Amino acid sequence: MGALLEQILKSPGVAEVAGFVRGIFFRFSHEADETGSLMAPPDLSVLNCRVHLTRHKAGNWLSDAFGVEICGSIHAPSDMHNTAVRVFIKDVTDGAGKAGEVRARVQRQQIEESSVFCYTAELGKLPTADSTWSDWISVAQIPVEWLEFARKGDRKLQFIVVMISAETGGQLDCARCYFTYENFARGYLDLQDNVQRAKTLAVALGFAVSAADKKVHDAEVALIREWAGANIDLSGAPEKARRKFKKALDKTIKFFRKGNQINPYKICREIVEIAPVAERYDILEFCMWVARANGVAATEEVALLRDIADWLELDGERFRTMMGKILPVGMHEVEDAEAILGVRSDMSEEETRGRLTEEYRKWNARVTNFDPEVQSQADQMLRFIAEARDEYVS
């Protein structure tokens, strides 16, 4: 893991195009040996396989698929023996010694109790114990949308075609071939990296909220440390990496305590690119707890929280609901009608009245709540709403 401070201070680059919208396309589809050289004509005395990109139709939709073909000889225990085929795929981009999983999005194409991809299909009876196909025959069409790859970008795949006995389940023959393509979607390892990157950036936002009022309180630092330790995954990391992480966090704390600042907008924009909405709400909630840590939410902290919610592209009403639970009005250094009630300076008087009426109904319904804390908060909010009405509505 790189130094936390360096990750926090690093300005985000151009955002990558997100998601699976573009699909997955091939790089090239000729038969090749492991080095990528063109293969000689197949040896028909053994089983051979090859892969090409084709199109798969599901209803009215066409999508990319890997067409798997075989030719050559298969050796069975007897004439008219029932056979089946299994196709496995390994990602050998980083070499055979570091082969990665290709996972299945479709459960029926997974190895039992695993997410690893395995395609199985019946082939029927072989006419003789030793059967030979001189022409290529199709044994599988695997839609790319069934698969989940380790990484985005150029990937070198090894396809393993196993002929098995449908009667005993034993292996009869096996063939391997390679196929390279360009994957435009994020892989599952990319997504895991993004989760950790987003949480590292969340630590940066937490410090930005803490330092918004030019003070970094011990209670805020303690909360950020605890959150970082619980959320940034160092499980399985060597002790040296753990010490490095702690040192980086200490260095980051000193950076902010010296009055240094970062650009929270850029951090939020990177988080939007790599984190789903649910995770962005978790990050916003964490930042609210940071603002609450020392018992008083400073005006600058509340203003930054409002901006963070906007920059993370989160719903304003849900933001105010979260604020009401984590930072009730009594904890605000200055009661901000925009952050707490959603009243904006550009609203008409009629819009403001409607907004305040909506808030009044919500909090008035909680005055009789069985929880004394909720009752107290409701009383505070009703008082604040009345004050806002006098200020904003003639």
Legacy VTK file of the C-alpha trace (Angstrom):
# vtk DataFile Version 3.0
C-alpha trace
ASCII
DATASET POLYDATA
POINTS 394 float
0.000 0.000 0.000
1.396 3.395 -0.979
1.824 6.193 1.470
-1.564 7.430 2.590
-0.524 11.068 2.394
0.632 10.684 -1.187
-2.720 9.136 -2.119
-4.598 11.928 -0.386
-2.597 14.687 -2.023
-2.545 13.122 -5.455
-4.753 15.072 -7.842
-7.207 12.801 -9.655
-6.561 12.373 -13.357
-8.990 12.147 -16.204
-11.889 9.932 -15.155
-12.132 6.576 -16.852
-15.279 5.735 -18.755
-17.410 3.873 -16.233
-19.354 0.654 -16.190
-20.338 -2.126 -18.443
-22.241 -0.012 -20.968
-19.650 -0.384 -23.692
-19.480 -4.153 -23.429
-16.419 -6.223 -24.119
-14.763 -6.448 -27.533
-12.072 -8.642 -28.954
-8.512 -7.683 -29.760
-7.802 -10.455 -32.203
-9.247 -13.924 -32.714
-6.847 -16.097 -34.704
-5.530 -19.355 -33.275
-2.197 -18.850 -31.564
0.267 -20.664 -29.389
1.234 -19.344 -25.964
3.596 -16.779 -27.457
0.949 -15.423 -29.812
2.456 -16.932 -33.003
0.170 -18.412 -35.651
-0.287 -22.154 -35.211
0.393 -24.850 -37.778
-2.536 -26.964 -39.060
-3.982 -29.060 -36.220
-2.688 -32.542 -35.490
-5.765 -34.728 -35.987
-4.304 -37.535 -33.896
-5.034 -35.494 -30.761
-7.825 -33.232 -29.563
-7.517 -29.573 -30.641
-9.541 -26.489 -29.761
-9.787 -22.918 -30.970
-11.759 -19.812 -30.013
-13.215 -17.001 -32.084
-15.502 -14.093 -31.352
-19.072 -14.490 -32.494
-22.496 -13.056 -31.745
-25.011 -14.499 -29.307
-28.733 -13.832 -29.666
-30.927 -13.692 -26.577
-34.443 -12.630 -27.501
-34.097 -9.452 -29.541
-30.588 -8.708 -28.271
-27.252 -9.552 -29.837
-24.129 -9.662 -27.693
-20.506 -10.767 -28.064
-19.717 -14.389 -27.328
-16.738 -16.719 -27.454
-17.279 -19.537 -29.946
-15.386 -22.675 -28.920
-14.621 -25.332 -31.549
-12.818 -28.660 -31.522
-11.320 -31.041 -34.076
-9.109 -34.120 -33.974
-9.429 -37.350 -32.027
-11.324 -38.388 -28.918
-10.711 -41.693 -27.176
-13.682 -43.201 -25.327
-14.030 -46.476 -23.371
-16.471 -47.941 -25.915
-18.442 -47.377 -29.081
-21.602 -45.253 -28.725
-20.286 -43.778 -25.490
-22.182 -40.789 -24.062
-19.940 -37.725 -23.753
-20.067 -34.161 -22.500
-17.797 -31.123 -22.729
-16.589 -28.720 -20.056
-14.925 -25.404 -20.809
-12.804 -23.566 -18.241
-11.132 -20.185 -18.741
-8.000 -18.898 -17.017
-6.568 -15.395 -17.197
-2.853 -15.863 -17.929
-2.067 -12.241 -18.752
0.585 -12.183 -16.024
1.941 -15.627 -16.894
0.787 -19.181 -16.287
2.278 -19.137 -12.789
-0.021 -16.260 -11.828
-3.157 -17.435 -13.605
-6.293 -15.699 -12.329
-9.884 -16.740 -12.147
-12.493 -15.899 -14.727
-15.718 -15.741 -12.764
-19.258 -16.508 -13.847
-22.041 -13.976 -13.481
-24.561 -16.750 -14.215
-24.882 -19.138 -11.280
-25.646 -22.189 -13.405
-22.271 -21.742 -15.117
-20.310 -21.758 -11.849
-18.326 -24.566 -10.290
-20.263 -25.825 -7.296
-19.763 -23.618 -4.205
-17.551 -21.287 -6.214
-17.843 -18.290 -8.526
-15.311 -19.788 -10.990
-16.667 -20.174 -14.513
-17.312 -23.641 -15.933
-19.427 -24.314 -19.021
-20.909 -27.810 -19.333
-22.929 -29.283 -22.206
-23.928 -32.746 -23.406
-22.383 -33.847 -26.724
-24.204 -37.134 -27.223
-22.843 -40.516 -28.270
-19.561 -41.033 -30.115
-19.979 -43.469 -33.023
-16.783 -45.349 -32.170
-14.367 -45.584 -29.257
-11.771 -43.720 -31.326
-13.516 -40.920 -33.175
-11.864 -38.242 -35.307
-13.220 -34.953 -36.678
-11.234 -33.554 -39.569
-13.339 -30.365 -39.621
-13.862 -27.913 -36.788
-17.148 -28.379 -34.917
-18.730 -25.987 -32.438
-19.121 -27.236 -28.873
-19.851 -24.014 -26.961
-20.997 -20.466 -27.420
-20.180 -18.465 -24.282
-21.727 -14.973 -24.051
-19.163 -12.523 -22.727
-21.834 -11.050 -20.465
-21.769 -14.317 -18.482
-18.162 -13.666 -17.497
-16.425 -11.441 -14.971
-12.739 -10.768 -15.588
-9.976 -9.827 -13.179
-8.870 -6.592 -14.804
-9.766 -4.033 -17.395
-7.677 -3.823 -20.579
-5.893 -6.386 -22.745
-6.367 -9.856 -21.260
-4.805 -13.102 -22.419
-7.084 -16.066 -21.771
-6.390 -19.769 -21.783
-9.413 -21.854 -22.784
-9.359 -25.425 -21.484
-11.735 -27.832 -23.220
-12.251 -31.104 -21.359
-14.109 -34.038 -22.908
-15.706 -36.184 -20.211
-17.744 -39.339 -20.014
-21.384 -38.500 -19.369
-21.695 -41.994 -17.877
-18.820 -41.966 -15.357
-17.781 -38.300 -15.215
-14.182 -39.267 -15.997
-11.970 -37.229 -18.286
-11.471 -38.571 -21.818
-9.365 -35.889 -23.496
-8.279 -32.290 -22.987
-7.163 -29.419 -25.243
-5.978 -25.856 -24.624
-5.820 -22.702 -26.704
-5.296 -18.974 -26.158
-7.341 -15.927 -26.987
-6.542 -12.252 -26.397
-9.110 -9.488 -26.215
-9.584 -5.990 -24.850
-11.921 -5.680 -21.883
-13.419 -2.204 -21.482
-15.230 -3.018 -18.233
-13.685 -2.851 -14.774
-12.667 -6.266 -13.489
-13.409 -7.630 -10.043
-9.862 -6.850 -8.880
-10.239 -3.312 -10.228
-13.438 -2.951 -8.215
-11.700 -4.227 -5.082
-8.931 -1.687 -5.645
-11.559 1.015 -6.137
-13.190 0.154 -2.815
-9.885 0.605 -0.994
-9.054 3.750 -2.959
-12.468 5.248 -2.136
-11.979 4.518 1.564
-8.536 6.091 1.508
-10.077 9.167 -0.107
-12.789 9.090 2.566
-10.076 9.488 5.189
-8.926 12.577 3.293
-12.456 13.997 3.342
-12.747 13.234 7.039
-9.614 15.280 7.709
-10.887 18.052 5.414
-14.094 18.276 7.483
-12.115 18.221 10.722
-9.826 21.027 9.524
-12.586 23.138 7.952
-12.755 25.365 11.062
-8.922 25.617 11.166
-8.812 23.221 14.121
-8.165 19.474 14.256
-9.535 18.171 17.551
-8.200 15.062 19.270
-11.674 13.511 19.294
-11.918 13.942 15.523
-8.481 12.407 14.970
-9.392 9.445 17.204
-12.581 8.821 15.235
-10.767 9.022 11.874
-8.076 6.622 13.114
-10.692 4.158 14.295
-12.638 4.365 11.023
-9.506 3.963 8.908
-8.394 0.940 10.915
-11.796 -0.707 10.530
-12.347 0.085 6.843
-8.988 0.082 5.050
-8.273 -3.598 4.577
-4.854 -4.682 5.780
-5.874 -8.245 6.529
-3.156 -10.581 5.369
-0.717 -7.698 4.993
2.734 -8.198 6.535
3.631 -6.379 9.715
5.909 -4.070 7.728
2.928 -2.886 5.648
0.896 -2.281 8.809
3.667 -0.158 10.290
3.957 1.755 7.039
0.226 2.453 7.096
0.364 3.739 10.679
3.340 5.965 9.843
1.540 7.357 6.791
-1.547 8.111 8.886
0.550 9.890 11.519
2.193 11.952 8.789
-1.219 12.864 7.397
-2.455 14.020 10.804
0.592 16.309 11.154
-0.053 17.681 7.665
-3.558 18.832 8.578
-2.640 20.018 12.058
-0.134 22.406 10.496
-3.047 24.155 8.795
-2.517 22.636 5.353
-5.542 22.142 3.117
-6.563 19.858 0.257
-9.124 20.244 -2.505
-12.195 18.263 -1.349
-13.987 18.863 -4.648
-11.365 16.893 -6.611
-11.485 14.099 -4.045
-15.277 13.895 -4.306
-15.153 13.793 -8.099
-12.757 10.847 -8.013
-14.975 9.061 -5.485
-17.967 9.521 -7.798
-16.007 7.836 -10.590
-15.037 4.755 -8.580
-17.638 4.251 -5.849
-21.326 3.229 -6.068
-23.997 5.456 -4.537
-24.407 3.337 -1.381
-20.706 3.644 -0.593
-20.821 7.400 -1.193
-23.582 7.713 1.419
-21.382 5.743 3.845
-18.545 8.200 3.224
-20.856 11.172 3.798
-22.107 9.601 7.042
-18.503 9.114 8.196
-17.780 12.793 7.523
-20.825 13.774 9.582
-19.568 11.712 12.522
-16.240 13.521 12.225
-18.036 16.883 12.468
-19.917 15.601 15.525
-16.855 14.128 17.287
-16.029 17.107 19.517
-19.677 17.831 20.380
-20.179 20.947 18.233
-20.531 21.154 14.460
-18.751 24.295 13.347
-20.334 26.483 10.688
-17.478 25.745 8.273
-17.858 21.989 8.845
-21.594 22.063 8.131
-21.033 24.127 4.986
-18.427 21.657 3.761
-20.708 18.710 4.512
-23.388 20.308 2.362
-20.881 20.775 -0.460
-19.624 17.196 -0.101
-23.179 15.863 -0.431
-23.584 17.931 -3.593
-20.182 16.950 -5.056
-20.849 13.265 -4.332
-24.131 13.649 -6.255
-26.304 12.589 -3.329
-29.955 13.388 -2.692
-30.508 16.606 -0.738
-33.498 15.329 1.219
-31.633 12.234 2.335
-28.678 14.446 3.293
-30.912 16.481 5.589
-32.410 13.309 7.088
-28.907 12.058 7.885
-28.006 15.446 9.341
-31.076 15.322 11.570
-30.009 11.963 13.007
-26.262 12.512 13.359
-26.047 16.287 13.774
-29.285 17.488 15.386
-29.871 21.218 15.373
-28.742 21.563 18.989
-25.182 20.543 18.006
-24.787 23.243 15.347
-22.556 26.156 16.243
-24.776 28.304 14.016
-28.182 27.052 12.920
-28.057 26.966 9.110
-31.530 26.881 7.563
-30.153 25.836 4.186
-28.304 22.792 5.527
-30.900 21.798 8.129
-34.212 22.698 6.462
-33.338 22.878 2.766
-34.279 26.551 2.503
-32.329 28.305 -0.255
-31.825 31.977 -0.953
-33.025 31.551 -4.548
-36.425 30.163 -3.462
-39.562 32.199 -3.891
-41.577 33.034 -0.778
-44.167 30.446 -1.778
-41.497 27.736 -2.242
-39.943 28.630 1.108
-43.308 28.460 2.851
-43.988 25.053 1.306
-40.566 23.778 2.353
-41.025 24.939 5.935
-44.548 23.515 6.103
-43.223 20.130 4.964
-40.529 20.210 7.651
-43.030 21.307 10.287
-45.319 18.353 9.557
-42.414 15.914 9.709
-41.127 17.133 13.067
-44.529 17.835 14.613
-45.349 14.144 14.164
-42.341 13.279 16.339
-43.215 15.432 19.323
-45.118 12.523 20.890
-42.469 9.901 20.118
-41.789 7.461 22.950
-38.061 8.259 22.787
-37.263 11.351 24.907
-34.286 12.213 22.685
-36.510 12.261 19.597
-39.046 14.421 21.464
-36.309 16.858 22.454
-34.956 17.037 18.920
-38.478 17.591 17.539
-39.048 20.468 19.972
-35.752 22.062 18.891
-36.614 21.674 15.214
-40.102 23.167 15.628
-38.561 26.169 17.360
-35.997 26.502 14.567
-38.695 26.204 11.883
-40.701 28.965 13.559
-37.618 31.216 13.602
-36.916 30.446 9.935
-40.508 31.288 9.021
-40.180 34.694 10.691
-36.930 35.300 8.830
-37.784 34.016 5.348
-41.566 34.407 5.032
-43.283 37.777 5.273
LINES 1 395
394 0 1 2 3 4 5 6 7 8 9 10 11 12 13 14 15 16 17 18 19 20 21 22 23 24 25 26 27 28 29 30 31 32 33 34 35 36 37 38 39 40 41 42 43 44 45 46 47 48 49 50 51 52 53 54 55 56 57 58 59 60 61 62 63 64 65 66 67 68 69 70 71 72 73 74 75 76 77 78 79 80 81 82 83 84 85 86 87 88 89 90 91 92 93 94 95 96 97 98 99 100 101 102 103 104 105 106 107 108 109 110 111 112 113 114 115 116 117 118 119 120 121 122 123 124 125 126 127 128 129 130 131 132 133 134 135 136 137 138 139 140 141 142 143 144 145 146 147 148 149 150 151 152 153 154 155 156 157 158 159 160 161 162 163 164 165 166 167 168 169 170 171 172 173 174 175 176 177 178 179 180 181 182 183 184 185 186 187 188 189 190 191 192 193 194 195 196 197 198 199 200 201 202 203 204 205 206 207 208 209 210 211 212 213 214 215 216 217 218 219 220 221 222 223 224 225 226 227 228 229 230 231 232 233 234 235 236 237 238 239 240 241 242 243 244 245 246 247 248 249 250 251 252 253 254 255 256 257 258 259 260 261 262 263 264 265 266 267 268 269 270 271 272 273 274 275 276 277 278 279 280 281 282 283 284 285 286 287 288 289 290 291 292 293 294 295 296 297 298 299 300 301 302 303 304 305 306 307 308 309 310 311 312 313 314 315 316 317 318 319 320 321 322 323 324 325 326 327 328 329 330 331 332 333 334 335 336 337 338 339 340 341 342 343 344 345 346 347 348 349 350 351 352 353 354 355 356 357 358 359 360 361 362 363 364 365 366 367 368 369 370 371 372 373 374 375 376 377 378 379 380 381 382 383 384 385 386 387 388 389 390 391 392 393
